Amino acid sequence: MKKYLYLEGTSGISGDMLVAALLDLGANREKLDAALESLRREVPHEFDISISRKSSYSISGCDFDVRLHHHEHHHEESYNARHHHEHRHLDDVEHIIDHVIMGDAARSQAKRIFRIVAEAEAKAHGCPINQVHFHEVGAVDSLADIIAIAVLAEDLTPDGWVVTGLTEGSGTVMCQHGELPVPVPAVLNIAAAHKIPLRTSSTLGEMVTPTGIAAAAALRTHDKLPPSYRIISTGIGLGKRDFGRANFLRVLLIEPVEEATPGMEDENICELAANIDDSTPEELSYLQELLLELGARDVWFCPCTMKKSRPAVLLGALVDAALVEMAEDCILRHSSTIGVRRHAVQRTVMQREFISVQLSYGTVRVKRVQHGDIIRCYPEYESMKELACSTGLSLRKIREDITAALPSEV
């Protein structure tokens, strides 16, 4: 069963909150220590890491703090203490990341987070990306945050990350460039570029930081939760700011749960259709392969007759709504059609499960389907084919033996 990490941004997000939440979920502390120890050799300021259990308005969670030796404490959300930090460009930051002990996937992720921030800052200041000064995000504590996020995310290795939206505060905040409205320009630009919904709250102050939303944008693979899911564990990372209420980021490890009751499924499924009269059979076969690889539930062709009595084929495909745009692009790119129709569909599907049936000469995989008192079993072809190849028996004989071996209740 696939597992996902859900960043629940109802109290905003910052780099240190996300690090703390991932640690609270059980991400590997030793990998983090190794990465940050190697970072110490690459930056001019000495720093220590503090990881502790604290509470925010009675909500217990993990606190991650980067402490510089010249007594400047880590407040990633607050920028007015950063004026004397050295300026770095994107090339300088990437050079540092290249020398940190971390996996290749984590290294790429850390660079991606920084690049997302650089693109947003470049847009805000009207300059090329390589001229952006990382006077704030490039500070030692934020370098540590982003490297930590990348290392811990790689360690947890979920099947995907869900970010449905983030809650932002209101009012203004002081930063390196003076007083700015919330959301600050970099946050606004990242939200726009990566289509991350922002929910404005009445809380005064900056609840979403550039580092936090950049990490959410870099990690996100899904923008919707499964219709039904099971919560496996929860990580809580505490924020540093006092908003007058609990300030924390929850990261939930979840697994989708298929509805046990058959019937009308609450699925977001679309059926695509296109009339095609001048693509070759080879092109159509290739298109079907591409759509199935993309994740289409099913793809089929039916003969049809178009205007001027022209023989043609009707392409049909069932795809998740999230894949519609990519599937339509695939059809338009790899066939001769000039238009694709689509409409949402609802399906009644039978409850499905796989069972193993033991025969005297091997084991075969069987799909069992049920809808009310309707029960059927379908031996999997590939499984029967393997037995046919290894035993020399015919598929018909193997199918008969499977039928005889099935328990009476199925």
C-alpha positions in Angstrom: 0.0 0.0 0.0 1.4 3.4 -0.9 2.1 5.9 1.8 2.1 9.7 1.5 3.2 12.6 3.7 0.6 15.4 4.1 1.9 18.8 5.0 -1.1 20.3 6.9 -0.4 24.0 6.6 -3.2 25.4 8.7 -0.7 27.3 10.9 1.6 28.2 8.0 5.0 26.8 7.4 8.7 27.7 7.9 11.9 25.8 7.4 12.6 25.0 11.0 9.0 23.9 11.6 9.2 21.4 8.7 12.6 20.0 9.9 11.1 19.6 13.4 8.0 17.8 12.1 10.0 15.4 10.0 12.2 14.6 13.0 9.1 14.1 15.1 7.9 11.6 12.5 11.0 9.5 13.1 13.4 10.6 10.3 17.0 9.6 10.9 18.9 11.9 13.3 22.3 10.4 12.4 21.9 11.3 8.7 21.0 14.8 9.8 24.0 15.1 12.1 26.4 13.9 9.4 25.1 16.4 6.9 25.2 19.4 9.3 28.6 18.4 10.6 29.9 18.6 7.0 28.1 21.9 6.6 30.0 23.4 9.5 33.2 22.9 7.5 31.8 24.9 4.5 30.5 28.0 6.3 32.4 30.7 8.2 30.1 30.8 11.3 30.2 28.1 13.9 26.8 26.9 15.0 25.1 24.3 17.2 21.9 22.4 16.7 19.3 22.1 19.5 16.5 19.5 19.1 14.1 19.3 22.0 10.5 18.7 23.1 8.6 21.9 23.9 5.0 23.1 23.7 3.1 25.9 22.1 -0.1 26.8 24.0 -0.2 23.3 25.5 0.4 21.5 22.1 3.5 19.4 22.5 5.9 19.0 19.6 9.5 19.0 18.4 11.6 22.2 18.3 14.5 22.5 15.9 16.9 25.4 16.5 20.1 26.5 14.8 22.2 28.5 17.3 25.1 30.6 16.0 28.0 31.0 18.4 27.8 34.8 18.3 24.5 34.4 20.2 22.1 35.0 17.3 19.3 32.6 17.6 17.4 31.0 14.8 14.2 32.8 13.8 13.6 31.9 10.2 10.4 33.8 10.2 12.0 37.0 11.4 14.5 38.8 9.2 15.4 42.0 11.0 18.3 40.3 12.8 20.0 39.3 9.5 21.6 42.6 8.4 25.2 41.5 9.0 25.0 38.1 7.4 27.2 37.6 4.4 25.7 37.7 1.0 25.7 34.7 -1.2 24.6 34.0 -4.8 23.0 30.9 -6.0 26.3 29.5 -7.3 27.8 30.0 -3.9 25.0 28.2 -2.2 25.1 25.3 -4.7 28.9 25.0 -4.2 28.3 24.6 -0.4 25.6 22.0 -1.0 27.9 20.0 -3.3 30.3 19.6 -0.4 27.8 18.5 2.2 27.5 14.8 3.0 24.1 13.8 1.7 22.5 11.5 -0.8 22.1 12.5 -4.5 18.3 12.8 -4.2 18.7 15.0 -1.1 21.3 17.2 -2.8 19.1 17.7 -5.8 16.2 18.5 -3.6 18.1 21.1 -1.6 19.3 22.8 -4.8 15.7 22.8 -6.1 14.4 24.5 -2.9 17.1 27.2 -3.2 16.4 27.7 -6.9 12.7 28.1 -6.2 13.5 30.9 -3.7 16.1 32.5 -6.1 13.5 32.6 -8.9 11.0 34.2 -6.6 13.5 36.8 -5.3 14.7 37.5 -8.9 11.2 38.3 -9.9 10.6 40.5 -6.9 13.7 42.5 -7.4 13.8 42.5 -11.2 17.2 41.0 -11.6 18.7 37.8 -13.1 18.6 34.7 -10.9 22.3 34.5 -10.5 22.4 38.1 -9.2 20.1 37.4 -6.3 21.7 38.0 -2.9 20.8 35.3 -0.4 21.3 37.7 2.5 18.4 36.0 4.3 17.7 32.5 3.0 21.5 32.1 2.5 22.2 32.7 6.1 23.7 29.8 8.0 20.6 28.9 9.9 18.5 28.7 6.7 21.2 26.8 4.9 20.9 24.3 7.7 17.1 24.2 7.5 17.0 23.5 3.8 19.7 20.9 3.9 18.0 19.2 6.9 14.7 19.2 5.0 16.2 17.5 2.0 18.1 14.9 4.0 15.1 14.0 6.2 12.7 13.9 3.3 15.1 11.5 1.5 15.3 9.3 4.6 11.5 9.0 4.9 11.0 8.3 1.2 7.2 8.4 1.0 5.4 7.6 -2.3 4.4 11.2 -2.5 3.8 14.5 -0.7 0.4 16.2 -0.4 0.1 20.0 -0.1 -3.5 21.2 -0.4 -2.8 24.8 0.6 -1.1 27.0 3.3 -2.6 29.5 5.8 -0.9 32.9 5.8 -1.2 35.8 8.2 -2.0 39.4 7.4 -0.6 42.8 8.1 3.1 43.7 7.6 6.5 42.3 8.6 9.9 43.9 8.9 12.6 42.3 6.7 16.0 43.2 5.1 14.1 45.5 2.6 12.1 47.3 5.3 8.4 46.9 6.1 6.6 44.7 3.6 3.0 43.4 3.4 2.2 39.8 4.2 2.6 37.6 2.1 6.0 39.0 1.4 6.9 39.2 -2.4 8.9 36.0 -2.5 6.1 34.0 -0.9 3.6 35.5 -3.2 5.7 34.7 -6.2 6.3 31.1 -5.2 2.6 30.6 -4.5 1.8 31.9 -8.0 4.5 30.1 -9.9 3.8 26.7 -8.2 0.0 27.1 -7.9 -0.1 26.6 -4.1 -3.3 28.0 -2.7 -3.0 30.5 0.2 -5.7 31.0 2.8 -5.6 34.4 4.5 -6.2 34.5 8.2 -6.7 37.3 10.7 -3.5 36.5 12.5 -1.1 39.4 12.4 2.3 38.5 11.0 4.1 36.2 8.6 3.0 32.6 9.0 4.4 31.4 5.6 8.1 32.0 5.0 9.9 31.8 1.7 11.9 28.8 2.8 8.8 27.0 4.0 6.7 27.5 0.9 9.7 26.7 -1.3 10.1 23.4 0.4 6.4 22.7 0.1 6.6 23.5 -3.6 9.7 21.4 -4.2 8.3 18.3 -2.3 4.7 18.4 -3.4 3.5 15.7 -5.8 -0.2 15.8 -5.0 -2.6 18.8 -4.4 -5.5 16.7 -3.1 -5.9 14.2 -0.3 -7.2 10.7 -1.0 -11.0 10.5 -0.6 -10.4 8.2 2.3 -7.2 7.6 4.2 -5.7 6.0 7.3 -3.3 8.1 9.5 -0.3 6.0 10.4 1.7 8.6 12.4 1.9 12.4 13.0 4.9 14.7 13.3 4.5 18.1 15.0 7.1 20.8 14.5 6.7 24.0 16.6 7.2 27.5 15.3 9.1 30.2 17.0 6.6 33.1 16.8 3.9 33.8 19.4 0.7 34.4 17.5 -1.4 34.2 20.6 -2.4 30.7 19.9 -0.7 27.3 19.2 1.8 27.6 16.3 2.8 24.3 14.8 3.1 22.4 11.6 1.6 18.9 11.4 3.0 16.4 8.9 0.8 13.3 8.6 2.0 9.9 7.3 -1.1 8.5 5.6 -2.2 5.6 3.4 -5.2 5.7 1.0 -8.0 3.3 2.0 -10.3 1.9 -0.7 -13.9 2.0 0.2 -15.1 -1.5 1.2 -18.7 -0.9 0.1 -19.2 -1.4 -3.6 -21.4 0.9 -5.6 -21.2 4.5 -7.0 -17.6 5.5 -6.3 -16.7 9.0 -5.3 -14.0 9.2 -7.9 -12.8 12.1 -9.9 -12.6 10.3 -13.2 -12.9 11.7 -16.7 -13.5 9.9 -20.0 -11.6 11.3 -23.0 -12.7 10.7 -26.5 -11.3 11.6 -30.0 -12.2 10.6 -33.5 -9.1 9.8 -35.5 -9.2 9.0 -39.3 -5.6 9.4 -40.5 -3.2 8.0 -37.9 -1.5 4.7 -38.7 -2.1 1.6 -36.7 1.4 1.8 -35.4 0.9 5.3 -34.2 -2.4 4.4 -32.4 -0.7 1.4 -30.7 2.1 3.6 -29.5 -0.4 6.2 -28.3 -2.3 3.5 -26.3 1.0 2.4 -24.6 1.9 6.1 -23.7 -1.5 6.7 -22.2 -1.4 3.5 -20.1 2.2 4.4 -18.9 0.9 7.8 -18.0 -1.6 6.2 -15.6 -4.8 5.9 -17.6 -7.3 3.4 -16.1 -8.2 2.0 -19.5 -7.7 2.9 -23.2 -9.6 1.5 -26.1 -10.4 1.9 -29.8 -13.8 1.4 -31.6 -14.4 1.5 -35.3 -16.6 4.5 -36.4 -17.6 6.3 -39.6 -16.9 10.0 -39.8 -18.3 12.6 -42.2 -17.9 11.9 -45.9 -18.3 8.2 -45.0 -14.7 8.0 -43.9 -13.8 4.9 -41.8 -12.0 5.9 -38.6 -11.5 4.9 -35.0 -12.9 6.3 -31.8 -10.3 6.6 -29.1 -11.6 6.3 -25.5 -9.6 6.7 -22.3 -10.5 6.7 -18.6 -8.1 8.9 -16.6 -8.0 10.5 -13.2 -8.9 14.2 -13.3 -5.4 15.2 -12.2 -4.0 13.5 -15.4 -6.5 15.0 -17.9 -4.2 17.8 -19.0 -1.2 15.5 -19.6 -3.4 12.9 -21.3 -4.9 15.4 -23.7 -1.5 16.7 -24.5 -0.4 13.1 -25.2 -3.3 12.5 -27.5 -2.9 15.7 -29.5 0.9 15.2 -29.7 0.9 11.5 -30.8 -2.2 11.3 -33.0 -3.6 13.3 -35.9 -6.7 14.4 -34.1 -7.3 18.2 -33.7 -9.6 17.9 -30.7 -10.3 15.9 -27.6 -13.7 15.6 -25.8 -13.9 15.0 -22.1 -16.6 14.6 -19.5 -16.7 13.5 -15.8 -18.0 10.0 -15.2 -19.2 8.0 -12.2 -18.6 4.3 -12.1 -20.1 1.4 -10.3 -17.3 -1.1 -9.7 -17.1 -4.4 -8.0 -15.1 -4.8 -4.8 -11.7 -6.3 -5.8 -9.1 -8.4 -4.1 -6.4 -10.9 -5.1 -6.1 -14.4 -3.6 -3.6 -17.2 -4.1 -4.8 -20.6 -5.1 -2.4 -23.6 -4.5 -2.4 -26.3 -7.1 -0.4 -29.5 -7.0 2.1 -28.1 -9.5 2.3 -24.4 -8.4 0.5 -21.4 -7.1 -1.7 -19.1 -9.2 -2.9 -15.6 -8.6 -6.7 -15.1 -8.9 -8.7 -11.8 -8.8 -11.9 -12.1 -6.8 -14.6 -9.5 -7.4 -17.9 -9.0 -5.5 -21.0 -6.8 -5.7 -23.6 -7.7 -3.2 -24.3 -11.5 -3.7 -22.5 -11.5 -7.1 -19.1 -13.2 -6.8 -16.7 -14.1 -9.6 -13.1 -15.2 -9.8 -10.7 -14.5 -12.7 -7.4 -16.3 -12.8 -4.6 -13.8 -13.8 -3.4 -14.6 -17.3 0.3 -14.0 -16.6 0.2 -16.2 -13.6 -1.4 -19.1 -15.6 1.1 -18.5 -18.4 4.0 -19.0 -16.1 2.6 -22.3 -14.9 1.9 -23.4 -18.5 5.5 -22.7 -19.5 6.9 -24.5 -16.5 4.7 -27.6 -16.6 3.7 -27.9 -20.3 0.0 -28.0 -19.4 -2.5 -26.1 -21.4 -4.2 -22.9 -20.2 -7.5 -24.7 -20.4 -6.3 -27.5 -18.1 -4.8 -25.0 -15.6 -8.1 -23.0 -15.6 -10.1 -26.1 -14.9 -7.8 -27.1 -12.0 -8.1 -23.6 -10.5 -11.9 -23.8 -10.7 -11.8 -27.1 -8.9 -9.4 -25.8 -6.2 -11.3 -22.6 -5.4 -12.8 -22.6 -1.8 -16.6 -23.1 -1.9 -17.3 -19.7 -0.3 -15.8 -17.9 -3.3 
